[in-house]
Amino acid sequence: MKSLGRGAIATTPGTTLYTVPTGYKCDVQDMLICNTASSAVTFSVYFVPSGGSASTSNAVFYTAPIAAYETVHWEGLQTLNNGDFIKAIGSASGITMNVSGTEYRDKV
């Protein structure tokens, strides 16, 4: 597993943390979302198909609350295709995110 993306999450329009490179697929396996602020905030995370936009139809978390100084840990397996991307939006500054997974060549 490798780091696919990490960094601070912006408010609207948000932050694109990772885009699957041309000729690859990716298995997203782990996400850590941390609130470094002294008050509760909300965040949204989207697995967006290539050419699409973040919406309720591709939300993994949607305006999910996160308490001050807390971390949300997601573990699972979601396969993203060539050009798909991960986008996150926070309600305020102070949210960071780390995404890990496995990239592999698309056999198509």
DRENPAVO-438743 format. One line per 4 residues: number of its first residue (from 0); for each residue x, y, z of C-alpha. Coordinates in Angstrom, 2 decimals. Layout:
DRENPAVO-438743
NUM> X/Y/Z ~ ... .
This chain:
DRENPAVO-438743
0> 0.00/0.00/0.00 ~ 1.23/3.52/-0.72 ~ 0.19/7.06/0.05 ~ -2.13/8.28/-2.68 .
4> -2.62/11.76/-1.32 ~ -2.41/13.87/1.79 ~ -2.94/17.44/2.76 ~ -5.23/20.13/4.09 .
8> -8.84/20.09/2.95 ~ -10.20/23.38/1.64 ~ -13.71/24.73/1.95 ~ -15.75/25.13/-1.26 .
12> -14.74/24.16/-3.93 ~ -12.66/21.66/-1.92 ~ -9.46/19.78/-2.60 ~ -8.73/17.04/-5.13 .
16> -6.44/14.68/-3.23 ~ -5.80/12.05/-5.86 ~ -6.53/11.27/-9.52 ~ -5.96/7.80/-10.98 .
20> -3.20/8.09/-13.61 ~ -3.74/7.18/-17.27 ~ -3.45/3.43/-17.81 ~ -4.00/2.56/-14.13 .
24> -6.64/1.50/-11.66 ~ -6.46/2.04/-7.93 ~ -7.80/0.27/-4.86 ~ -8.44/2.83/-2.13 .
28> -8.02/0.98/1.16 ~ -7.57/3.51/3.95 ~ -8.48/7.13/4.72 ~ -7.71/9.23/7.80 .
32> -9.54/12.53/8.25 ~ -8.30/14.67/11.14 ~ -9.81/17.83/12.61 ~ -6.94/19.93/13.96 .
36> -9.27/22.80/14.92 ~ -10.59/23.62/18.39 ~ -14.24/23.29/17.33 ~ -16.36/20.71/15.55 .
40> -16.61/20.86/11.76 ~ -18.12/18.79/8.95 ~ -16.50/17.23/5.92 ~ -17.49/15.46/2.72 .
44> -15.44/12.95/0.69 ~ -16.32/11.86/-2.84 ~ -15.06/9.09/-5.16 ~ -15.80/10.86/-8.45 .
48> -15.95/9.11/-11.84 ~ -13.73/10.50/-14.61 ~ -15.32/13.59/-16.13 ~ -17.83/13.85/-13.29 .
52> -18.25/16.18/-10.36 ~ -18.66/15.73/-6.61 ~ -22.30/15.08/-5.74 ~ -24.49/13.12/-3.37 .
56> -24.46/10.23/-5.85 ~ -20.72/9.61/-5.30 ~ -20.31/10.69/-1.67 ~ -18.49/8.41/0.76 .
60> -18.98/10.91/3.61 ~ -21.49/13.74/3.23 ~ -21.39/16.66/5.67 ~ -20.19/14.20/8.31 .
64> -19.47/15.77/11.71 ~ -16.04/15.51/13.26 ~ -15.33/16.78/16.77 ~ -12.45/19.07/17.68 .
68> -9.08/17.28/17.63 ~ -10.63/13.99/16.50 ~ -9.75/11.61/13.67 ~ -12.11/9.54/11.51 .
72> -10.64/6.32/10.12 ~ -12.19/4.60/7.06 ~ -11.02/1.16/5.98 ~ -12.46/-0.65/3.02 .
76> -11.90/-1.42/-0.63 ~ -13.08/0.85/-3.40 ~ -11.70/0.45/-6.91 ~ -11.24/3.63/-8.92 .
80> -10.65/3.60/-12.68 ~ -8.43/5.67/-14.97 ~ -9.25/9.38/-14.46 ~ -11.47/8.86/-11.39 .
84> -10.57/11.12/-8.47 ~ -11.00/11.69/-4.75 ~ -12.31/15.09/-3.70 ~ -12.87/16.38/-0.16 .
88> -14.59/19.52/1.12 ~ -14.51/20.91/4.67 ~ -16.90/23.31/6.36 ~ -13.95/25.21/7.87 .
92> -10.16/25.15/7.82 ~ -8.28/22.73/10.05 ~ -9.12/19.41/8.37 ~ -6.35/17.20/7.01 .
96> -6.66/13.93/5.13 ~ -4.41/11.00/4.26 ~ -5.43/8.41/1.65 ~ -3.63/5.10/1.04 .
100> -4.12/2.31/-1.44 ~ -2.66/0.30/-4.30 ~ -2.17/1.42/-7.91 ~ -1.90/-1.17/-10.67 .
104> -1.86/-1.19/-14.46 ~ -5.23/-1.48/-16.15 ~ -5.17/-4.68/-18.23 ~ -7.73/-3.38/-20.74 .
